Amino acid sequence: MTATHDVSDLDDQIAAIRANIRDLIEQASGASGAAAEEFQADRINEQQAELDRLIKERDARLAG
């Protein structure tokens, strides 16, 4: 697999996670109750951490 292909795959994953985060934010706005809000916040935080990791990996491959 070439570096360009790897970066392209990472870009696809980054786009998918960004879409997931948008969806989770929309769902969170309709959630009621502390437990539901906490669950949504945890999911958003998990997705954000994965997004940060993928962006870091992509940037490293582009620099490398």
Backbone as JSON Lines, residues from 0, in Angstrom:
{"i":0,"aa":"M","n":[0.85,-1.17,0.0],"ca":[0.0,0.0,0.0],"c":[0.89,1.23,0.0]}
{"i":1,"aa":"T","n":[0.58,2.19,-0.84],"ca":[1.4,3.38,-0.94],"c":[1.03,4.38,0.13]}
{"i":2,"aa":"A","n":[1.94,5.31,0.38],"ca":[1.69,6.34,1.39],"c":[0.48,7.19,1.0]}
{"i":3,"aa":"T","n":[0.33,7.47,-0.3],"ca":[-0.8,8.26,-0.78],"c":[-2.11,7.53,-0.5]}
{"i":4,"aa":"H","n":[-2.11,6.22,-0.71],"ca":[-3.3,5.42,-0.46],"c":[-3.62,5.42,1.03]}
{"i":5,"aa":"D","n":[-2.59,5.3,1.86],"ca":[-2.78,5.34,3.31],"c":[-3.4,6.66,3.74]}
{"i":6,"aa":"V","n":[-2.89,7.77,3.22],"ca":[-3.41,9.09,3.58],"c":[-4.85,9.23,3.08]}
{"i":7,"aa":"S","n":[-5.12,8.72,1.92],"ca":[-6.48,8.76,1.39],"c":[-7.44,7.98,2.29]}
{"i":8,"aa":"D","n":[-7.01,6.81,2.76],"ca":[-7.82,6.02,3.68],"c":[-8.05,6.77,4.98]}
{"i":9,"aa":"L","n":[-7.0,7.42,5.48],"ca":[-7.14,8.2,6.71],"c":[-8.11,9.36,6.5]}
{"i":10,"aa":"D","n":[-8.02,10.02,5.34],"ca":[-8.95,11.11,5.03],"c":[-10.4,10.62,5.02]}
{"i":11,"aa":"D","n":[-10.61,9.43,4.47],"ca":[-11.96,8.84,4.47],"c":[-12.44,8.57,5.89]}
{"i":12,"aa":"Q","n":[-11.56,8.02,6.71],"ca":[-11.93,7.74,8.1],"c":[-12.21,9.03,8.87]}
{"i":13,"aa":"I","n":[-11.4,10.05,8.62],"ca":[-11.59,11.35,9.27],"c":[-12.94,11.93,8.88]}
{"i":14,"aa":"A","n":[-13.29,11.86,7.61],"ca":[-14.58,12.38,7.15],"c":[-15.74,11.63,7.8]}
{"i":15,"aa":"A","n":[-15.6,10.31,7.92],"ca":[-16.66,9.51,8.52],"c":[-16.84,9.85,10.0]}
{"i":16,"aa":"I","n":[-15.75,10.03,10.7],"ca":[-15.84,10.38,12.12],"c":[-16.42,11.77,12.31]}
{"i":17,"aa":"R","n":[-16.04,12.71,11.45],"ca":[-16.63,14.05,11.53],"c":[-18.14,13.98,11.33]}
{"i":18,"aa":"A","n":[-18.59,13.15,10.4],"ca":[-20.03,12.97,10.18],"c":[-20.67,12.34,11.41]}
{"i":19,"aa":"N","n":[-20.0,11.36,12.01],"ca":[-20.51,10.73,13.23],"c":[-20.67,11.75,14.35]}
{"i":20,"aa":"I","n":[-19.68,12.62,14.5],"ca":[-19.75,13.64,15.54],"c":[-20.92,14.58,15.3]}
{"i":21,"aa":"R","n":[-21.12,14.99,14.05],"ca":[-22.27,15.86,13.73],"c":[-23.57,15.16,14.1]}
{"i":22,"aa":"D","n":[-23.69,13.88,13.74],"ca":[-24.89,13.12,14.06],"c":[-25.1,13.0,15.57]}
{"i":23,"aa":"L","n":[-24.02,12.73,16.29],"ca":[-24.12,12.6,17.74],"c":[-24.55,13.92,18.39]}
{"i":24,"aa":"I","n":[-24.05,15.02,17.87],"ca":[-24.44,16.33,18.4],"c":[-25.92,16.58,18.16]}
{"i":25,"aa":"E","n":[-26.4,16.23,16.97],"ca":[-27.83,16.37,16.68],"c":[-28.66,15.49,17.61]}
{"i":26,"aa":"Q","n":[-28.22,14.26,17.83],"ca":[-28.93,13.35,18.73],"c":[-28.91,13.88,20.16]}
{"i":27,"aa":"A","n":[-27.78,14.45,20.56],"ca":[-27.65,14.96,21.93],"c":[-28.6,16.13,22.17]}
{"i":28,"aa":"S","n":[-28.84,16.91,21.13],"ca":[-29.74,18.05,21.31],"c":[-31.17,17.59,21.57]}
{"i":29,"aa":"G","n":[-31.5,16.39,21.14],"ca":[-32.84,15.87,21.37],"c":[-32.94,14.96,22.58]}
{"i":30,"aa":"A","n":[-31.8,14.67,23.2],"ca":[-31.79,13.76,24.35],"c":[-32.27,14.5,25.6]}
{"i":31,"aa":"S","n":[-32.95,13.76,26.44],"ca":[-33.36,14.35,27.71],"c":[-32.94,13.44,28.84]}
{"i":32,"aa":"G","n":[-32.64,14.04,29.95],"ca":[-32.21,13.28,31.11],"c":[-30.71,13.27,31.24]}
{"i":33,"aa":"A","n":[-30.25,13.29,32.46],"ca":[-28.81,13.36,32.73],"c":[-28.07,12.14,32.2]}
{"i":34,"aa":"A","n":[-28.65,10.96,32.34],"ca":[-27.97,9.75,31.88],"c":[-27.8,9.76,30.36]}
{"i":35,"aa":"A","n":[-28.84,10.16,29.65],"ca":[-28.77,10.21,28.19],"c":[-27.74,11.25,27.74]}
{"i":36,"aa":"E","n":[-27.74,12.4,28.4],"ca":[-26.79,13.45,28.04],"c":[-25.35,13.01,28.32]}
{"i":37,"aa":"E","n":[-25.14,12.33,29.44],"ca":[-23.81,11.86,29.77],"c":[-23.35,10.8,28.76]}
{"i":38,"aa":"F","n":[-24.24,9.9,28.38],"ca":[-23.93,8.88,27.4],"c":[-23.53,9.52,26.07]}
{"i":39,"aa":"Q","n":[-24.31,10.5,25.62],"ca":[-24.01,11.18,24.36],"c":[-22.68,11.92,24.45]}
{"i":40,"aa":"A","n":[-22.45,12.58,25.58],"ca":[-21.19,13.31,25.76],"c":[-20.0,12.36,25.72]}
{"i":41,"aa":"D","n":[-20.14,11.19,26.34],"ca":[-19.07,10.19,26.3],"c":[-18.81,9.72,24.88]}
{"i":42,"aa":"R","n":[-19.86,9.47,24.13],"ca":[-19.7,9.03,22.74],"c":[-19.03,10.11,21.9]}
{"i":43,"aa":"I","n":[-19.44,11.35,22.09],"ca":[-18.83,12.45,21.34],"c":[-17.35,12.57,21.7]}
{"i":44,"aa":"N","n":[-17.02,12.47,22.98],"ca":[-15.62,12.55,23.41],"c":[-14.79,11.41,22.84]}
{"i":45,"aa":"E","n":[-15.35,10.21,22.79],"ca":[-14.63,9.07,22.21],"c":[-14.36,9.31,20.72]}
{"i":46,"aa":"Q","n":[-15.36,9.8,20.01],"ca":[-15.19,10.07,18.59],"c":[-14.18,11.19,18.37]}
{"i":47,"aa":"Q","n":[-14.21,12.21,19.22],"ca":[-13.27,13.32,19.09],"c":[-11.84,12.84,19.32]}
{"i":48,"aa":"A","n":[-11.65,11.96,20.3],"ca":[-10.31,11.42,20.56],"c":[-9.82,10.62,19.36]}
{"i":49,"aa":"E","n":[-10.7,9.83,18.77],"ca":[-10.33,9.05,17.57],"c":[-10.01,9.99,16.41]}
{"i":50,"aa":"L","n":[-10.8,11.04,16.25],"ca":[-10.55,12.02,15.2],"c":[-9.17,12.67,15.4]}
{"i":51,"aa":"D","n":[-8.88,13.08,16.61],"ca":[-7.58,13.69,16.91],"c":[-6.44,12.73,16.58]}
{"i":52,"aa":"R","n":[-6.61,11.45,16.93],"ca":[-5.58,10.45,16.67],"c":[-5.35,10.27,15.16]}
{"i":53,"aa":"L","n":[-6.44,10.19,14.41],"ca":[-6.32,10.01,12.96],"c":[-5.7,11.22,12.28]}
{"i":54,"aa":"I","n":[-6.06,12.41,12.72],"ca":[-5.47,13.62,12.14],"c":[-3.98,13.66,12.43]}
{"i":55,"aa":"K","n":[-3.59,13.31,13.64],"ca":[-2.19,13.28,14.0],"c":[-1.42,12.27,13.14]}
{"i":56,"aa":"E","n":[-2.03,11.1,12.96],"ca":[-1.39,10.06,12.13],"c":[-1.27,10.52,10.68]}
{"i":57,"aa":"R","n":[-2.34,11.11,10.14],"ca":[-2.3,11.6,8.76],"c":[-1.22,12.67,8.6]}
{"i":58,"aa":"D","n":[-1.17,13.62,9.52],"ca":[-0.18,14.69,9.44],"c":[1.24,14.14,9.51]}
{"i":59,"aa":"A","n":[1.45,13.13,10.34],"ca":[2.77,12.52,10.45],"c":[3.16,11.84,9.13]}
{"i":60,"aa":"R","n":[2.2,11.17,8.51],"ca":[2.51,10.5,7.22],"c":[2.79,11.52,6.13]}
{"i":61,"aa":"L","n":[2.06,12.62,6.16],"ca":[2.31,13.65,5.15],"c":[3.67,14.31,5.35]}
{"i":62,"aa":"A","n":[4.09,14.45,6.59],"ca":[5.38,15.07,6.89],"c":[6.54,14.11,6.67]}
{"i":63,"aa":"G","n":[6.23,12.8,6.76],"ca":[7.28,11.78,6.73],"c":[7.78,11.48,5.4]}
